[in-house]
């Protein structure tokens, strides 16, 4: 019976009505998208402040020492000589440059010296905004021969 009544009085849609509904739906979607973006940024900022600064990895590519961090503001690459008795014997290879960052995440690089260094170990040290050392990570290779082979590609 209801179907019969509906067919007797056909419903006509005006194009003006479609545009109004479309605008309302698009406006609602834009408001939802803006709220989601704001919430994502707020969570990112909150995570930036609550996460302990750390070095995620330290490695080499063809020409650079590379690293990724969270919350680290300064990175230094150090070499540890073979017969080192303590930190007073370590030598710095340089300050890494940040080449990319997003909130608290950063990517760093430092060119590998052209001439191999005589070292037992190579490490990176990460510092926070107060210049306090927060983390240190060594390359996975230990010993002068291994470092020359893996970092500089020199076989002994």
C-alpha positions in Angstrom: 0.0 0.0 0.0 2.8 2.4 0.9 4.6 1.6 -2.3 1.4 2.4 -4.3 1.1 5.8 -2.6 4.7 6.6 -3.3 4.3 5.9 -7.0 1.3 8.1 -7.2 3.2 11.1 -5.9 6.7 11.0 -7.5 9.5 12.8 -5.6 11.3 15.4 -7.6 14.8 16.5 -6.5 15.9 19.9 -7.4 19.6 20.6 -8.2 19.6 23.3 -5.5 18.8 20.7 -2.9 21.7 18.5 -4.0 24.2 21.4 -3.8 23.0 22.3 -0.3 23.4 18.7 0.9 26.8 18.4 -0.8 28.1 21.6 0.8 26.9 20.5 4.2 28.5 17.1 3.8 31.8 18.6 2.6 31.8 21.2 5.4 31.3 18.4 7.9 34.1 16.3 6.4 36.4 19.3 6.4 35.7 19.9 10.1 36.3 16.3 10.9 39.6 16.3 8.9 40.8 19.5 10.7 40.0 18.0 14.1 41.9 14.8 13.2 44.9 16.8 12.0 44.9 18.9 15.2 44.6 15.8 17.4 47.5 14.2 15.5 49.7 17.2 15.9 48.8 17.4 19.6 49.7 13.7 20.1 53.0 14.3 18.2 54.0 17.2 20.4 53.0 15.3 23.5 55.1 12.3 22.5 58.0 14.6 21.7 58.2 15.8 25.3 57.5 12.5 27.0 59.9 10.3 25.1 63.4 9.7 26.5 66.1 11.0 24.1 67.8 8.1 22.3 69.8 7.1 19.3 67.9 4.6 17.2 70.8 3.5 15.1 74.3 4.4 14.0 75.8 3.0 10.8 77.8 3.9 7.6 76.7 4.3 4.0 79.0 4.8 1.1 80.5 8.2 2.2 78.9 9.1 5.6 78.4 8.0 9.1 74.6 8.1 9.5 72.3 8.0 12.5 68.6 8.4 13.5 67.5 9.7 16.8 64.5 10.8 18.9 64.9 13.9 21.1 68.6 14.3 20.5 69.8 17.9 19.8 73.5 17.3 19.1 75.6 14.3 17.8 79.3 13.7 17.9 81.3 10.9 16.4 84.2 9.6 18.5 87.0 7.1 17.9 88.4 5.0 20.7 92.1 4.1 20.2 93.3 0.5 20.6 95.1 1.0 24.0 92.7 3.6 25.4 92.6 3.7 29.2 89.5 6.0 29.4 87.5 8.8 27.8 90.5 11.2 28.1 92.2 9.1 25.3 89.2 9.3 22.9 89.3 11.6 19.9 86.4 13.3 18.1 85.9 12.8 14.4 83.4 15.6 14.2 80.0 16.9 14.8 77.2 15.3 12.9 74.8 17.5 10.9 71.1 17.1 11.1 69.8 16.6 7.5 66.2 15.8 8.2 63.7 16.0 11.2 60.1 15.6 12.1 58.9 16.5 15.6 61.5 14.7 17.8 62.8 12.3 15.1 66.0 13.4 13.3 68.4 11.9 10.7 72.1 12.8 11.0 75.2 12.4 8.9 78.9 13.1 9.0 81.3 12.5 6.1 83.7 9.6 6.7 87.3 10.8 6.7 89.2 10.0 3.4 92.1 8.4 5.3 91.3 5.6 7.7 91.7 6.3 11.4 93.6 4.0 13.8 90.8 3.0 16.1 89.5 0.1 18.1 86.0 1.4 18.1 83.9 4.2 16.6 80.9 5.6 18.4 78.4 8.4 18.4 77.3 10.3 21.4 74.0 12.1 21.6 73.2 15.2 23.7 69.9 16.8 24.7 69.1 20.5 24.6 70.9 21.1 28.0 74.1 19.5 26.5 73.8 16.5 28.7 74.9 13.2 27.1 71.7 11.0 26.8 72.9 8.0 24.7 75.9 6.5 22.9 76.0 3.8 20.3 79.0 2.1 18.7 79.4 0.7 15.2 79.0 -3.1 15.1 82.6 -3.7 14.2 85.4 -3.8 16.7 89.1 -3.7 16.0 91.3 -1.7 13.5 91.2 -4.4 10.8 87.4 -4.8 10.9 86.8 -1.0 10.9 89.2 -0.5 8.0 87.4 -3.2 6.0 83.8 -2.2 6.8 84.1 1.6 7.0 86.8 2.3 4.4 86.7 -0.9 2.3 90.4 -1.6 2.9 91.5 -5.2 3.2 94.6 -5.9 5.2 
